[in-house]
Amino acid sequence: MSSSGERKVSASLGRSVRGTTPRLADLASTPEAPRTPTLGRSVSSLFGSPGGSFRTEDEYVVIELGSRYVRGGFPGESTPRCTLSYDPDNQRRVGDYRQWDPEYGQKRRKPKRGQDWGQEFELYRMDLSQVDLGVVEDKFERIMREVYNTYFVLDTKPRRILLALPPKMPHALMSTLLDVLFGGFLAPSITLMSSPVLSTVAAGLRSALVVDIGWAETLVTAVCEYREVHEQRTVRAGKLLSEEMAKVLNAALDEHAGYQEFDDISFKEAEEVLSRVGWCKSKPRSNRRTLYFPARTSPILEEFEDAVETPEPTVTIPLSKVSPPSEIAIPFATLAKPADNALFATETALNEFDDHELPLHHLIYRALLSLPMDVRRLCMSRIIITGGVAALPGLKSRILAELEALVHTKGWDPVRNYGTASARHDHILRQQKEAVELRRQEGDDKISESLDPDNPLPAGLRGHEEDTIDAKLAHVALRNGPPPASVVGGIVRGVETLGAWAGASLVAQQRIRGIVEIDRERYLQHGLQGASKEKEVSVVPQRQSMGPGVARGAGERASWTLGVWA
Amino acid sequence: MAQPFPYTYYACDCYDGNNTSSTKRASQLLQEAEEEERTFDPRSPRANYSLYPLEHLLYCEDCQQVRCPRCIIEETLNWYCPSCLFEVPSSVVKSDGNRCTRSCFSCPLCTSNLQTYSLDQTGESAPPFILECQYCRWSSLEIGIEFEKGQGIAAQLARLGNGGKHIPTNKERDKERERRREVEMRKSRDLLSPSTESTNTDTERDDRPPSHDDLFSNLTAFYKSQVDTQTPSNPFSSHDINFSSPSAYSRIMNLYSTTGSKKNKRSKPSAMREAASSLEGLTIHDPISDAAAIERIKREGWGVTLSPAQKHAQINPNVRFTDEIRPLATLLCTKRSKRCRSCRQILTKPESKITSTRYKIKLLALNHIPRLSIRALNASPPTPVASRTAETFDYNALKPGIPAHFLLHLSNPLFDSIKVTLATPSTTPGKVHSRVTILCPQFDVGANTDIWDDALSSSLSPIKRGSVSEGPAQIEAGKIWDRGRNWTSVAVEIVPGFTNSQGSGSEEQELEEDEDVLEIPIFVRIEYETDAGADDRGLGDSRGSKGEKERREEAFWTVVGVGRIKGA
């Protein structure tokens, strides 16, 4: 064979290559050898029998990445195999076993100089000016190694990765994370999906308003037909909440005997208290005065809730790291205050907030307000509250109640203040509402009125005429179309989700391919720069591409994009 | 750090080598260039990830480099349960997950092992059985679970919910879902055509909210049905041809069917819809469960809640109270072989037998890299045990400002004698500046010959151990302190810095954890001549240069932890 000499040069280093018989692939590279014209293998697999190459790399692992936790598991499972946090105890040198020292558990570690509350417990933050990406890489590499070696325990076959990421991430950070996954864990390809969309999937919906109360910020994303259409953020989230909880605990310690100065509560203790006994009042109280209630529906519930219980219930919290170890009793109502202060900021007037620190309910209201009307109709009745803080008991009910109250008072009027005309506007609003009330309440009487032939009711006040054709059409739609329960809109309603990880697991199980799919080879060549600038790449193969274009193959795309991350 | 003083860490330099260029910008590249000349800083946040004790490092003979856990690839050889030492075949791992499927469980509260006990009073092992923790006395009775058999606990537990309820299997779930859908269909038909009698006999509906698993399986079924109704309309959607499903067959048959006009007639596919009921996985937020949780915390307090660590260890981490936890099946362990990341050579390979701790292949850095250690040079010669307690040097209380002498001890595992050059910054990096002087930075270390050579040769030509035996130590710059068969030690003078530098506010100056630890970065460079082709097979042979000597050199950073400086 003419090419054999040439091949030997390249193969001389490895002894094992020499003995192997030439393969078909080798033949193709030698122009002299007789051969059939090259056909993309995928073409034959498209029309012919399924090729062996078709299903080889189809297995996925599903990883959800947040700034505090990483979750990893396999598609089709309802819960992740592991949920790991970035704990400074895991970030020590190898061979440093001090965390197992019984004495060490008693001591309280001071946060490092110049570090924010809980910064050691984060993987990254969005403001990259404060982040050393090298450290991020090291941390992520180590935790992923634990995920793979302890929890995945896979064989050597490389698996694709479905990575659930928050939408919007600095590219430098993204490429750091992708470097680790491609480099350290040999993933053949990584599919990125944004976590709000996955939360929507895990709730069984197509459109939703996803309120992700995360660590550093709360992200409100309007998802319409699986696309992010709008987004708002606030810093009122987990970090602020745990700082507030630490304040409450420090104040309680202050009263407690034996307290020394500068012996503040540590991050871990505050986190534990928050996750164990923290709660949130589920009824809005503070802004009741300003609420407008129609006379007949004025709430009686709240007065009932205000009644003070005697004796005041308290919760005893053991603090083992205080010296001497002691227990403090904190009134149960006090434990709800951090949520009030951090997330709803009930004490502060609305005009004092900056744009980045709006209270949650106002943020959600504004997000809804800025949506087009029909999207708003869908989203307002599909509010998904998720994220780490969402597990706080009472929080979801509270957010929904606050939002309902806001909608009730303000309607969907983007004008916040009418200035001198406000009195008139109020008047009009009140009139409208009362008219609506009146009509609803007295609907029964109208029929008898309209029957009176002498003075017919104005057309606007009359009920609709029943059309038999319309009724029949509605009937057919009901039978063939989607069930009516799935097209609910226009009311404030909360929907539970199983979380972004479960959504990712569902997506991977159904073998749905994402918009953003990054191929290993291409990434290693060009990095993130290799992505095409178009935001949308059609996933559905085009009809026209049945011609020469199909040679690229069904499994491959001509270009890849970063989608929402671009 | 937390290792007892003194200790030595070796830096693997892979951490700055594996950066792909995509993340680097020009400024970073500049920084990299500077880094070449910079000394290693053991206090930089990245140092924690590149420093390893020598025992943790492997050595690739082909690349002639140290390999740390970051620059190796691991391959799982076999799986086993660390508790019952039962080897689990890979197919079972794939189907049943990463936990022991027999009777090994750990306590959900304290993570120690659970044991199976019989509750039978007669003393024989008869049902019912429970799991109990040996350490904290938690038992499965607390979550209302008893077992009928003493074996195969995992299989029994999979069917038992907390409180003795029955957990449906996937098949049962599917069946139940079908049944309920039927009921609902009938109902809606009744709604649509009111003429028929509403024959609602289905009253045995349980009202408790569906569990996480129920919801997930409902959602899965829902999406599956939705995707299935979508796909036939698009026969060319080649991206997910699944030849095992009947829908794919119908699609393929469609391709070959001659009635092409049929395809055109098909109406536009309706969009995938949303889930409409809890049967399809939709859950409307219900404030009642929230209120119940609050009420429970108010009533029962701290004791019934779970700590974050306990929650995350659970299979389903969305639990809150102690009666929701489940015993944890033991995580499987693996035996893994390790390969060099760059050349794929196997570095370690354990024997496949589970109970064996031996290795087939084991290339340790211990056998290729000189071991560096430090100890205090006591003015008095080492004496028998009796007086040792009084004389021992307290590494945890170095006196600031007072020069102290230490011995750097370098032992050579190679079979060739090596030339060593040590380098260290004159003041240690970090907040506390200590001055360090290595009195003899260049020296030779003998080869690691047979141990008996030492015994024989020392009698023939006594090596100068003089300095110790001659009484008062004479430390001279440029001279080694002592030497043996394959080791050499040199003296180091260290002036520990002051932990509280004078002036400025006390709050700013307060030391953090471990800032008072005296750690010295030392750059070690070794040079030696060895038989070329002795350990890289193949390459050298062809040139026929057997017996020819080859110069090799190696260089790496180490960090020596000397002790803790006592606060003034």
Chai-1 contact restraints between the chains, C-beta under 6 A:
chainA,res_idxA,chainB,res_idxB,connection_type,confidence,min_distance_angstrom,max_distance_angstrom,comment,restraint_id
A,L46,B,S238,contact,1.0,0.0,6.0,A-B,restraint_1
A,P50,B,F243,contact,1.0,0.0,6.0,A-B,restraint_2
A,S78,B,H212,contact,1.0,0.0,6.0,A-B,restraint_3
A,S78,B,D213,contact,1.0,0.0,6.0,A-B,restraint_4
A,S78,B,F216,contact,1.0,0.0,6.0,A-B,restraint_5
A,T79,B,I315,contact,1.0,0.0,6.0,A-B,restraint_6
A,T79,B,N316,contact,1.0,0.0,6.0,A-B,restraint_7
A,T83,B,H312,contact,1.0,0.0,6.0,A-B,restraint_8
A,T83,B,P317,contact,1.0,0.0,6.0,A-B,restraint_9
A,R93,B,N48,contact,1.0,0.0,6.0,A-B,restraint_10
A,R93,B,L51,contact,1.0,0.0,6.0,A-B,restraint_11
A,V94,B,Y52,contact,1.0,0.0,6.0,A-B,restraint_12
A,V94,B,H56,contact,1.0,0.0,6.0,A-B,restraint_13
A,G95,B,P53,contact,1.0,0.0,6.0,A-B,restraint_14
A,D96,B,M1,contact,1.0,0.0,6.0,A-B,restraint_15
A,D96,B,A2,contact,1.0,0.0,6.0,A-B,restraint_16
A,R98,B,A2,contact,1.0,0.0,6.0,A-B,restraint_17
A,K112,B,E512,contact,1.0,0.0,6.0,A-B,restraint_18
A,G134,B,R46,contact,1.0,0.0,6.0,A-B,restraint_19
A,V135,B,P45,contact,1.0,0.0,6.0,A-B,restraint_20
A,V135,B,R46,contact,1.0,0.0,6.0,A-B,restraint_21
A,D138,B,R46,contact,1.0,0.0,6.0,A-B,restraint_22
A,D138,B,Y49,contact,1.0,0.0,6.0,A-B,restraint_23
A,V153,B,N98,contact,1.0,0.0,6.0,A-B,restraint_24
A,V153,B,T334,contact,1.0,0.0,6.0,A-B,restraint_25
A,D155,B,T76,contact,1.0,0.0,6.0,A-B,restraint_26
A,D155,B,S90,contact,1.0,0.0,6.0,A-B,restraint_27
A,T156,B,E75,contact,1.0,0.0,6.0,A-B,restraint_28
A,S175,B,S22,contact,1.0,0.0,6.0,A-B,restraint_29
A,S175,B,T23,contact,1.0,0.0,6.0,A-B,restraint_30
A,T176,B,T23,contact,1.0,0.0,6.0,A-B,restraint_31
A,D179,B,T20,contact,1.0,0.0,6.0,A-B,restraint_32
A,G204,B,L219,contact,1.0,0.0,6.0,A-B,restraint_33
A,G204,B,A275,contact,1.0,0.0,6.0,A-B,restraint_34
A,G204,B,E280,contact,1.0,0.0,6.0,A-B,restraint_35
A,G204,B,G281,contact,1.0,0.0,6.0,A-B,restraint_36
A,G204,B,L282,contact,1.0,0.0,6.0,A-B,restraint_37
A,L205,B,E274,contact,1.0,0.0,6.0,A-B,restraint_38
A,R206,B,E274,contact,1.0,0.0,6.0,A-B,restraint_39
A,E272,B,S307,contact,1.0,0.0,6.0,A-B,restraint_40
A,S275,B,P308,contact,1.0,0.0,6.0,A-B,restraint_41
A,R276,B,T305,contact,1.0,0.0,6.0,A-B,restraint_42
A,V277,B,I297,contact,1.0,0.0,6.0,A-B,restraint_43
A,V277,B,W302,contact,1.0,0.0,6.0,A-B,restraint_44
A,W279,B,I294,contact,1.0,0.0,6.0,A-B,restraint_45
A,P313,B,K298,contact,1.0,0.0,6.0,A-B,restraint_46
A,V315,B,G301,contact,1.0,0.0,6.0,A-B,restraint_47
A,V315,B,W302,contact,1.0,0.0,6.0,A-B,restraint_48
A,I317,B,W302,contact,1.0,0.0,6.0,A-B,restraint_49
A,F332,B,K298,contact,1.0,0.0,6.0,A-B,restraint_50
A,P393,B,D290,contact,1.0,0.0,6.0,A-B,restraint_51
A,P393,B,A293,contact,1.0,0.0,6.0,A-B,restraint_52
A,P393,B,I294,contact,1.0,0.0,6.0,A-B,restraint_53
A,G394,B,D290,contact,1.0,0.0,6.0,A-B,restraint_54
A,G394,B,I294,contact,1.0,0.0,6.0,A-B,restraint_55
A,K396,B,H285,contact,1.0,0.0,6.0,A-B,restraint_56
A,S397,B,P287,contact,1.0,0.0,6.0,A-B,restraint_57
A,S397,B,D290,contact,1.0,0.0,6.0,A-B,restraint_58
A,P482,B,R273,contact,1.0,0.0,6.0,A-B,restraint_59
A,P483,B,A276,contact,1.0,0.0,6.0,A-B,restraint_60
A,A485,B,A276,contact,1.0,0.0,6.0,A-B,restraint_61
A,S486,B,R273,contact,1.0,0.0,6.0,A-B,restraint_62
A,S486,B,E274,contact,1.0,0.0,6.0,A-B,restraint_63
A,S486,B,A276,contact,1.0,0.0,6.0,A-B,restraint_64
A,G494,B,H285,contact,1.0,0.0,6.0,A-B,restraint_65
A,E496,B,T283,contact,1.0,0.0,6.0,A-B,restraint_66
A,E496,B,H285,contact,1.0,0.0,6.0,A-B,restraint_67
A,Q510,B,Y223,contact,1.0,0.0,6.0,A-B,restraint_68
A,Q510,B,V227,contact,1.0,0.0,6.0,A-B,restraint_69
A,R511,B,D240,contact,1.0,0.0,6.0,A-B,restraint_70
A,R513,B,H239,contact,1.0,0.0,6.0,A-B,restraint_71
A,G527,B,S22,contact,1.0,0.0,6.0,A-B,restraint_72
A,A554,B,S238,contact,1.0,0.0,6.0,A-B,restraint_73
A,A554,B,H239,contact,1.0,0.0,6.0,A-B,restraint_74
